[in-house]
Amino acid sequence: MKFFKAFWALLLVVSVTAQNNTSYWQQKVNYKMSIDMDVTNWQYKGTQELVYTNNSPDTLSKVFYHLHFNAFQPGSEMDVRSMTISDADPRVADRISKLSPSEIGFIKPLKLTQDGVALSYEVVGTILEVALNQPILPGQNTTFYMEWDAQVPIQIRRSGRNNEEGVALSMTQWYPKLAEYDFQGWHADPYIGREFHGVWGDFEVMLTIDEKYVVGGTGYLQGEPSVKKKKKIWHFVAPNVHDFTWAADPDYIHDIYPGPNGVVLNFYYKNNPDILENWKNLQPKTAELMAYFNEHIGPYPYKQYSVIQGGDGGMEYAMCTLITGHRKFESLVGVTAHELAHSWFQFLLATNESLHEWMDEGFTSYISALAENEVLHENNPNPVAGSYRGYRYLATSGQEQPLTTHADRYASNRSYGIAAYSKGAVFMAQLGYVIGQKNLEKTIKRYYKEWAFKHPTPNDFIRVAEKVSGFELDWYLQDFAQTTNTIDYAIKDVTEEAGKTKVTLERIGLMPMPIDLYVTYEDGTQESFYIPLQMMRGEKDNPYPTFKRTVLKDWAWAYTTYSFEIANGKKVKNMMIDASLLMADIDMENNLYGEQ
């Protein structure tokens, strides 16, 4: 009997501990790196001291590092995937397979220790697998020291040297980067060409490079660079970030422009007369864009942000972006709006992009479309309309995969792009249709307030929306993001008799939604009828207060049809489901009735 009492007491302790371990935690890193770059052969030597704090409830017996530059070698996973996918990115295509030894990228660890003791490790593609001498206990920290040699690849994807616009060095994903460990375990994903995930921490970087080069990127420059043997030593500090990026070129112009709330905006671009005017005009627009995001998401928390010509398109990083600069002005503003918005959706709200790429790209596409519409005075009543068109194409193509798909596992680049960017943007815009625009605006701000400097998941976002709106929204996340169920409602039948109009609506698609039905009568008056979805357990405010609105009985999902009567004696001219066009119904034709 004593044995069983002791057993159940132990079981209770384990159970309580397991429940407590579900509370949020995240790991911590402190990097100190010293880099010596040789611009004659594009190789560099690096040292790294990394203090790693294990804030998890788990004991860690191994760690993993990302060695991203190893992707730019013939036969790498990125190379093979690019040549076997049905629609290769033309920036990659078969270019990696043709790289010569002097053009490839690599990171070669030469020495790795844990608290001064040598470690065993193995390079496996773009991942360094490390067996620890001493496990890292919960709450404990340990210090890793690494020395490595590296070569910057010819510019192919994001990182590299001598891009098409002549920028010498686009240094992204350039250092051995410790993989993230979270409630799902290690995220040691190989670099195949998609997205990223990193550990929050502090960076201190000493960069030695040819004295002619101008350097910009993540962090704050600590005084003027010192000069030694025709090289400059640039000292950067970056607090509370999860990546570090820099770019360098001997012909960079460096402009400084005042941003909102005292933020310094830096612009680095080539001294090319063809682009000078656009890059000058971009600067006040960037300040306007930052002010928009500050107002509609939350305040940008760092002291500087840099827009840098480089890379192969546009990509966001800590306190900076690398974008190509030979663009029409509207395109230059557009790519800056998108990449700057990433400073909130992905950098501050640091989702695991590989698993939840739609929260990163989609939320950014949504808010940047709104910002661009305002800053460029486009006056588009629905700035996200293009995303809806893209989503409808994918949803009816037979090629759609759910948003739970890992970023590297989409069958085609096209399906990935539409899912991540377009469907992700629709997820956000359509949520405004479900809970009301004001609640959506409050949700975005509260999401920032609760989850900035953390790693939120889709469930964290939808729980914030539930708290703000009072609605139950698990169904919305489930159907729209975790399945390929589609929305298709129709006006099935309208009959008039004895001054009454009977309306029957039909749910054809599997995904449920609340319904806004707008009616125009022959006398010119208009009215809306709102049918809440039963499972959401709530009612949104009238989106058009000048319209009379009648709230009808809830519609339960299992019933495929819904009927009600209009008994005001007026003759109906036409009807439309969702005049706002914010519901992603895949067949708009059956949403209409009567003479339009």
BELZICOR-V210703 format. One record per residue. N is the residue number from 0. RES is the residue in one letter. D_FIRST is the distance of its C-alpha to the first C-alpha in Angstrom with 1 decimal. Layout:
BEGIN
n:N res:RES d_first:D_FIRST
n:N res:RES d_first:D_FIRST
END
This chain:
BEGIN
n:0 res:M d_first:0.0
n:1 res:K d_first:3.8
n:2 res:F d_first:5.3
n:3 res:F d_first:5.3
n:4 res:K d_first:6.3
n:5 res:A d_first:8.7
n:6 res:F d_first:9.8
n:7 res:W d_first:10.8
n:8 res:A d_first:12.4
n:9 res:L d_first:14.3
n:10 res:L d_first:15.4
n:11 res:L d_first:16.7
n:12 res:V d_first:18.7
n:13 res:V d_first:20.1
n:14 res:S d_first:21.1
n:15 res:V d_first:22.8
n:16 res:T d_first:24.6
n:17 res:A d_first:25.8
n:18 res:Q d_first:27.2
n:19 res:N d_first:28.9
n:20 res:N d_first:30.4
n:21 res:T d_first:32.4
n:22 res:S d_first:34.7
n:23 res:Y d_first:38.2
n:24 res:W d_first:39.0
n:25 res:Q d_first:41.9
n:26 res:Q d_first:42.9
n:27 res:K d_first:45.9
n:28 res:V d_first:48.7
n:29 res:N d_first:51.7
n:30 res:Y d_first:54.5
n:31 res:K d_first:57.5
n:32 res:M d_first:60.0
n:33 res:S d_first:63.4
n:34 res:I d_first:65.7
n:35 res:D d_first:69.1
n:36 res:M d_first:70.9
n:37 res:D d_first:74.0
n:38 res:V d_first:75.9
n:39 res:T d_first:78.3
n:40 res:N d_first:75.7
n:41 res:W d_first:72.9
n:42 res:Q d_first:70.4
n:43 res:Y d_first:68.3
n:44 res:K d_first:66.0
n:45 res:G d_first:62.9
n:46 res:T d_first:60.4
n:47 res:Q d_first:57.1
n:48 res:E d_first:54.7
n:49 res:L d_first:51.6
n:50 res:V d_first:48.8
n:51 res:Y d_first:45.8
n:52 res:T d_first:43.0
n:53 res:N d_first:39.7
n:54 res:N d_first:38.6
n:55 res:S d_first:36.1
n:56 res:P d_first:32.3
n:57 res:D d_first:32.8
n:58 res:T d_first:33.6
n:59 res:L d_first:37.0
n:60 res:S d_first:38.0
n:61 res:K d_first:41.4
n:62 res:V d_first:44.1
n:63 res:F d_first:47.0
n:64 res:Y d_first:50.6
n:65 res:H d_first:53.1
n:66 res:L d_first:56.5
n:67 res:H d_first:58.4
n:68 res:F d_first:61.9
n:69 res:N d_first:60.9
n:70 res:A d_first:61.2
n:71 res:F d_first:64.9
n:72 res:Q d_first:65.4
n:73 res:P d_first:66.7
n:74 res:G d_first:63.9
n:75 res:S d_first:61.3
n:76 res:E d_first:59.0
n:77 res:M d_first:61.1
n:78 res:D d_first:64.2
n:79 res:V d_first:63.0
n:80 res:R d_first:61.5
n:81 res:S d_first:64.8
n:82 res:M d_first:66.7
n:83 res:T d_first:64.5
n:84 res:I d_first:63.8
n:85 res:S d_first:66.2
n:86 res:D d_first:67.6
n:87 res:A d_first:67.6
n:88 res:D d_first:68.0
n:89 res:P d_first:71.7
n:90 res:R d_first:70.9
n:91 res:V d_first:68.8
n:92 res:A d_first:70.0
n:93 res:D d_first:70.8
n:94 res:R d_first:71.8
n:95 res:I d_first:68.9
n:96 res:S d_first:69.8
n:97 res:K d_first:73.2
n:98 res:L d_first:72.3
n:99 res:S d_first:73.9
n:100 res:P d_first:72.1
n:101 res:S d_first:73.8
n:102 res:E d_first:72.7
n:103 res:I d_first:69.0
n:104 res:G d_first:66.2
n:105 res:F d_first:63.6
n:106 res:I d_first:61.1
n:107 res:K d_first:60.6
n:108 res:P d_first:58.0
n:109 res:L d_first:59.3
n:110 res:K d_first:56.7
n:111 res:L d_first:53.1
n:112 res:T d_first:51.0
n:113 res:Q d_first:47.7
n:114 res:D d_first:47.9
n:115 res:G d_first:50.9
n:116 res:V d_first:49.4
n:117 res:A d_first:50.8
n:118 res:L d_first:48.8
n:119 res:S d_first:48.9
n:120 res:Y d_first:50.0
n:121 res:E d_first:51.7
n:122 res:V d_first:54.1
n:123 res:V d_first:53.4
n:124 res:G d_first:56.1
n:125 res:T d_first:55.7
n:126 res:I d_first:52.2
n:127 res:L d_first:51.4
n:128 res:E d_first:48.1
n:129 res:V d_first:46.7
n:130 res:A d_first:43.9
n:131 res:L d_first:42.7
n:132 res:N d_first:42.6
n:133 res:Q d_first:40.0
n:134 res:P d_first:37.6
n:135 res:I d_first:38.1
n:136 res:L d_first:35.0
n:137 res:P d_first:34.4
n:138 res:G d_first:36.9
n:139 res:Q d_first:38.8
n:140 res:N d_first:42.5
n:141 res:T d_first:44.5
n:142 res:T d_first:48.2
n:143 res:F d_first:49.9
n:144 res:Y d_first:53.5
n:145 res:M d_first:55.6
n:146 res:E d_first:59.2
n:147 res:W d_first:60.8
n:148 res:D d_first:64.1
n:149 res:A d_first:64.9
n:150 res:Q d_first:67.8
n:151 res:V d_first:68.5
n:152 res:P d_first:69.1
n:153 res:I d_first:72.1
n:154 res:Q d_first:71.2
n:155 res:I d_first:69.5
n:156 res:R d_first:66.6
n:157 res:R d_first:65.9
n:158 res:S d_first:66.2
n:159 res:G d_first:69.2
n:160 res:R d_first:72.7
n:161 res:N d_first:76.0
n:162 res:N d_first:75.1
n:163 res:E d_first:77.7
n:164 res:E d_first:78.9
n:165 res:G d_first:79.4
n:166 res:V d_first:76.5
n:167 res:A d_first:75.8
n:168 res:L d_first:72.1
n:169 res:S d_first:69.3
n:170 res:M d_first:66.3
n:171 res:T d_first:63.2
n:172 res:Q d_first:60.0
n:173 res:W d_first:61.7
n:174 res:Y d_first:59.1
n:175 res:P d_first:55.8
n:176 res:K d_first:53.5
n:177 res:L d_first:49.7
n:178 res:A d_first:47.9
n:179 res:E d_first:45.7
n:180 res:Y d_first:41.9
n:181 res:D d_first:40.2
n:182 res:F d_first:37.3
n:183 res:Q d_first:38.5
n:184 res:G d_first:38.7
n:185 res:W d_first:42.0
n:186 res:H d_first:45.3
n:187 res:A d_first:47.4
n:188 res:D d_first:49.8
n:189 res:P d_first:53.0
n:190 res:Y d_first:56.2
n:191 res:I d_first:57.9
n:192 res:G d_first:60.0
n:193 res:R d_first:58.0
n:194 res:E d_first:55.9
n:195 res:F d_first:53.9
n:196 res:H d_first:50.8
n:197 res:G d_first:50.5
n:198 res:V d_first:48.5
n:199 res:W d_first:49.6
n:200 res:G d_first:51.0
n:201 res:D d_first:54.2
n:202 res:F d_first:57.1
n:203 res:E d_first:59.8
n:204 res:V d_first:62.4
n:205 res:M d_first:65.5
n:206 res:L d_first:67.9
n:207 res:T d_first:71.0
n:208 res:I d_first:73.6
n:209 res:D d_first:77.4
n:210 res:E d_first:79.1
n:211 res:K d_first:80.9
n:212 res:Y d_first:77.6
n:213 res:V d_first:76.4
n:214 res:V d_first:72.6
n:215 res:G d_first:70.5
n:216 res:G d_first:66.9
n:217 res:T d_first:63.5
n:218 res:G d_first:63.2
n:219 res:Y d_first:65.6
n:220 res:L d_first:68.4
n:221 res:Q d_first:68.3
n:222 res:G d_first:72.0
n:223 res:E d_first:74.9
n:224 res:P d_first:74.3
n:225 res:S d_first:75.6
n:226 res:V d_first:78.1
n:227 res:K d_first:77.9
n:228 res:K d_first:80.0
n:229 res:K d_first:80.9
n:230 res:K d_first:77.3
n:231 res:K d_first:75.6
n:232 res:I d_first:72.1
n:233 res:W d_first:70.3
n:234 res:H d_first:67.3
n:235 res:F d_first:64.9
n:236 res:V d_first:61.8
n:237 res:A d_first:59.6
n:238 res:P d_first:56.7
n:239 res:N d_first:53.8
n:240 res:V d_first:54.8
n:241 res:H d_first:53.3
n:242 res:D d_first:56.4
n:243 res:F d_first:59.7
n:244 res:T d_first:63.0
n:245 res:W d_first:66.6
n:246 res:A d_first:70.0
n:247 res:A d_first:73.3
n:248 res:D d_first:76.9
n:249 res:P d_first:80.2
n:250 res:D d_first:81.9
n:251 res:Y d_first:79.3
n:252 res:I d_first:80.7
n:253 res:H d_first:78.2
n:254 res:D d_first:78.6
n:255 res:I d_first:76.6
n:256 res:Y d_first:76.4
n:257 res:P d_first:74.8
n:258 res:G d_first:71.7
n:259 res:P d_first:70.0
n:260 res:N d_first:68.2
n:261 res:G d_first:69.8
n:262 res:V d_first:68.4
n:263 res:V d_first:70.8
n:264 res:L d_first:71.6
n:265 res:N d_first:72.8
n:266 res:F d_first:74.8
n:267 res:Y d_first:75.5
n:268 res:Y d_first:77.9
n:269 res:K d_first:80.7
n:270 res:N d_first:84.2
n:271 res:N d_first:85.5
n:272 res:P d_first:88.2
n:273 res:D d_first:86.9
n:274 res:I d_first:83.7
n:275 res:L d_first:84.6
n:276 res:E d_first:85.4
n:277 res:N d_first:82.2
n:278 res:W d_first:80.0
n:279 res:K d_first:81.8
n:280 res:N d_first:81.5
n:281 res:L d_first:77.8
n:282 res:Q d_first:77.0
n:283 res:P d_first:77.4
n:284 res:K d_first:75.7
n:285 res:T d_first:72.6
n:286 res:A d_first:72.5
n:287 res:E d_first:72.7
n:288 res:L d_first:69.9
n:289 res:M d_first:67.7
n:290 res:A d_first:68.5
n:291 res:Y d_first:67.6
n:292 res:F d_first:64.2
n:293 res:N d_first:63.6
n:294 res:E d_first:64.3
n:295 res:H d_first:62.5
n:296 res:I d_first:59.4
n:297 res:G d_first:59.1
n:298 res:P d_first:60.9
n:299 res:Y d_first:61.4
n:300 res:P d_first:59.7
n:301 res:Y d_first:61.6
n:302 res:K d_first:65.0
n:303 res:Q d_first:66.7
n:304 res:Y d_first:66.9
n:305 res:S d_first:69.1
n:306 res:V d_first:70.8
n:307 res:I d_first:71.8
n:308 res:Q d_first:74.1
n:309 res:G d_first:72.4
n:310 res:G d_first:70.0
n:311 res:D d_first:70.7
n:312 res:G d_first:70.3
n:313 res:G d_first:67.9
n:314 res:M d_first:64.5
n:315 res:E d_first:62.5
n:316 res:Y d_first:61.1
n:317 res:A d_first:60.0
n:318 res:M d_first:62.8
n:319 res:C d_first:65.3
n:320 res:T d_first:66.4
n:321 res:L d_first:68.5
n:322 res:I d_first:71.0
n:323 res:T d_first:74.1
n:324 res:G d_first:77.1
n:325 res:H d_first:79.9
n:326 res:R d_first:79.3
n:327 res:K d_first:81.1
n:328 res:F d_first:80.3
n:329 res:E d_first:78.2
n:330 res:S d_first:76.1
n:331 res:L d_first:75.8
n:332 res:V d_first:74.5
n:333 res:G d_first:72.2
n:334 res:V d_first:70.5
n:335 res:T d_first:70.2
n:336 res:A d_first:68.7
n:337 res:H d_first:66.1
n:338 res:E d_first:65.2
n:339 res:L d_first:65.2
n:340 res:A d_first:62.9
n:341 res:H d_first:60.4
n:342 res:S d_first:60.1
n:343 res:W d_first:58.0
n:344 res:F d_first:56.5
n:345 res:Q d_first:55.0
n:346 res:F d_first:55.8
n:347 res:L d_first:54.4
n:348 res:L d_first:52.2
n:349 res:A d_first:51.1
n:350 res:T d_first:49.7
n:351 res:N d_first:48.9
n:352 res:E d_first:52.3
n:353 res:S d_first:51.4
n:354 res:L d_first:48.7
n:355 res:H d_first:50.3
n:356 res:E d_first:54.0
n:357 res:W d_first:55.0
n:358 res:M d_first:53.6
n:359 res:D d_first:55.7
n:360 res:E d_first:58.9
n:361 res:G d_first:58.7
n:362 res:F d_first:58.0
n:363 res:T d_first:60.7
n:364 res:S d_first:63.2
n:365 res:Y d_first:62.6
n:366 res:I d_first:63.2
n:367 res:S d_first:65.9
n:368 res:A d_first:67.8
n:369 res:L d_first:67.9
n:370 res:A d_first:68.9
n:371 res:E d_first:71.6
n:372 res:N d_first:72.9
n:373 res:E d_first:73.4
n:374 res:V d_first:74.7
n:375 res:L d_first:77.2
n:376 res:H d_first:78.1
n:377 res:E d_first:77.6
n:378 res:N d_first:77.0
n:379 res:N d_first:74.9
n:380 res:P d_first:73.2
n:381 res:N d_first:70.3
n:382 res:P d_first:70.0
n:383 res:V d_first:67.1
n:384 res:A d_first:69.1
n:385 res:G d_first:69.4
n:386 res:S d_first:65.7
n:387 res:Y d_first:65.5
n:388 res:R d_first:68.2
n:389 res:G d_first:66.4
n:390 res:Y d_first:63.1
n:391 res:R d_first:64.9
n:392 res:Y d_first:66.6
n:393 res:L d_first:63.3
n:394 res:A d_first:61.4
n:395 res:T d_first:64.2
n:396 res:S d_first:64.8
n:397 res:G d_first:62.0
n:398 res:Q d_first:61.1
n:399 res:E d_first:58.5
n:400 res:Q d_first:55.1
n:401 res:P d_first:52.4
n:402 res:L d_first:52.1
n:403 res:T d_first:48.7
n:404 res:T d_first:50.7
n:405 res:H d_first:50.6
n:406 res:A d_first:54.1
n:407 res:D d_first:54.9
n:408 res:R d_first:54.0
n:409 res:Y d_first:56.7
n:410 res:A d_first:59.0
n:411 res:S d_first:62.1
n:412 res:N d_first:63.1
n:413 res:R d_first:64.6
n:414 res:S d_first:61.5
n:415 res:Y d_first:59.6
n:416 res:G d_first:62.3
n:417 res:I d_first:62.5
n:418 res:A d_first:58.8
n:419 res:A d_first:58.1
n:420 res:Y d_first:61.2
n:421 res:S d_first:62.4
n:422 res:K d_first:59.2
n:423 res:G d_first:57.4
n:424 res:A d_first:60.3
n:425 res:V d_first:60.2
n:426 res:F d_first:56.5
n:427 res:M d_first:57.4
n:428 res:A d_first:60.6
n:429 res:Q d_first:59.2
n:430 res:L d_first:56.3
n:431 res:G d_first:59.1
n:432 res:Y d_first:60.2
n:433 res:V d_first:56.8
n:434 res:I d_first:55.9
n:435 res:G d_first:59.4
n:436 res:Q d_first:61.3
n:437 res:K d_first:60.6
n:438 res:N d_first:56.8
n:439 res:L d_first:57.2
n:440 res:E d_first:59.1
n:441 res:K d_first:56.5
n:442 res:T d_first:53.8
n:443 res:I d_first:55.5
n:444 res:K d_first:55.9
n:445 res:R d_first:52.4
n:446 res:Y d_first:51.1
n:447 res:Y d_first:53.2
n:448 res:K d_first:52.0
n:449 res:E d_first:48.3
n:450 res:W d_first:48.4
n:451 res:A d_first:51.3
n:452 res:F d_first:50.4
n:453 res:K d_first:47.3
n:454 res:H d_first:46.4
n:455 res:P d_first:46.2
n:456 res:T d_first:45.3
n:457 res:P d_first:46.7
n:458 res:N d_first:43.8
n:459 res:D d_first:44.4
n:460 res:F d_first:48.0
n:461 res:I d_first:47.4
n:462 res:R d_first:44.8
n:463 res:V d_first:47.6
n:464 res:A d_first:49.9
n:465 res:E d_first:47.5
n:466 res:K d_first:47.1
n:467 res:V d_first:50.9
n:468 res:S d_first:51.9
n:469 res:G d_first:49.0
n:470 res:F d_first:49.1
n:471 res:E d_first:46.4
n:472 res:L d_first:47.6
n:473 res:D d_first:45.0
n:474 res:W d_first:47.2
n:475 res:Y d_first:50.1
n:476 res:L d_first:48.4
n:477 res:Q d_first:46.8
n:478 res:D d_first:50.0
n:479 res:F d_first:52.6
n:480 res:A d_first:50.9
n:481 res:Q d_first:48.3
n:482 res:T d_first:50.4
n:483 res:T d_first:54.0
n:484 res:N d_first:54.2
n:485 res:T d_first:57.6
n:486 res:I d_first:59.0
n:487 res:D d_first:61.8
n:488 res:Y d_first:62.8
n:489 res:A d_first:66.1
n:490 res:I d_first:68.4
n:491 res:K d_first:68.4
n:492 res:D d_first:70.8
n:493 res:V d_first:73.0
n:494 res:T d_first:74.9
n:495 res:E d_first:77.2
n:496 res:E d_first:78.2
n:497 res:A d_first:79.6
n:498 res:G d_first:79.1
n:499 res:K d_first:75.4
n:500 res:T d_first:74.0
n:501 res:K d_first:70.9
n:502 res:V d_first:69.1
n:503 res:T d_first:66.6
n:504 res:L d_first:64.6
n:505 res:E d_first:62.7
n:506 res:R d_first:59.8
n:507 res:I d_first:60.6
n:508 res:G d_first:58.4
n:509 res:L d_first:54.6
n:510 res:M d_first:54.1
n:511 res:P d_first:54.1
n:512 res:M d_first:56.1
n:513 res:P d_first:57.4
n:514 res:I d_first:61.1
n:515 res:D d_first:64.1
n:516 res:L d_first:67.1
n:517 res:Y d_first:70.5
n:518 res:V d_first:73.3
n:519 res:T d_first:77.1
n:520 res:Y d_first:79.3
n:521 res:E d_first:82.9
n:522 res:D d_first:84.0
n:523 res:G d_first:82.5
n:524 res:T d_first:79.6
n:525 res:Q d_first:76.1
n:526 res:E d_first:72.6
n:527 res:S d_first:69.0
n:528 res:F d_first:66.2
n:529 res:Y d_first:62.6
n:530 res:I d_first:59.9
n:531 res:P d_first:56.5
n:532 res:L d_first:53.8
n:533 res:Q d_first:51.1
n:534 res:M d_first:48.2
n:535 res:M d_first:49.4
n:536 res:R d_first:49.0
n:537 res:G d_first:51.9
n:538 res:E d_first:55.7
n:539 res:K d_first:57.9
n:540 res:D d_first:60.9
n:541 res:N d_first:64.3
n:542 res:P d_first:65.5
n:543 res:Y d_first:69.1
n:544 res:P d_first:69.5
n:545 res:T d_first:73.2
n:546 res:F d_first:72.2
n:547 res:K d_first:71.2
n:548 res:R d_first:67.7
n:549 res:T d_first:66.0
n:550 res:V d_first:62.2
n:551 res:L d_first:61.3
n:552 res:K d_first:58.1
n:553 res:D d_first:55.3
n:554 res:W d_first:55.5
n:555 res:A d_first:52.3
n:556 res:W d_first:52.1
n:557 res:A d_first:51.7
n:558 res:Y d_first:55.1
n:559 res:T d_first:57.8
n:560 res:T d_first:60.6
n:561 res:Y d_first:61.1
n:562 res:S d_first:64.1
n:563 res:F d_first:65.6
n:564 res:E d_first:69.0
n:565 res:I d_first:71.5
n:566 res:A d_first:73.4
n:567 res:N d_first:75.8
n:568 res:G d_first:78.8
n:569 res:K d_first:79.6
n:570 res:K d_first:80.4
n:571 res:V d_first:78.2
n:572 res:K d_first:80.0
n:573 res:N d_first:77.1
n:574 res:M d_first:73.3
n:575 res:M d_first:71.1
n:576 res:I d_first:67.4
n:577 res:D d_first:66.6
n:578 res:A d_first:69.9
n:579 res:S d_first:68.2
n:580 res:L d_first:67.6
n:581 res:L d_first:64.2
n:582 res:M d_first:62.2
n:583 res:A d_first:62.1
n:584 res:D d_first:63.2
n:585 res:I d_first:64.4
n:586 res:D d_first:67.2
n:587 res:M d_first:69.3
n:588 res:E d_first:72.0
n:589 res:N d_first:70.0
n:590 res:N d_first:69.2
n:591 res:L d_first:72.7
n:592 res:Y d_first:74.7
n:593 res:G d_first:78.3
n:594 res:E d_first:81.3
n:595 res:Q d_first:80.1
END
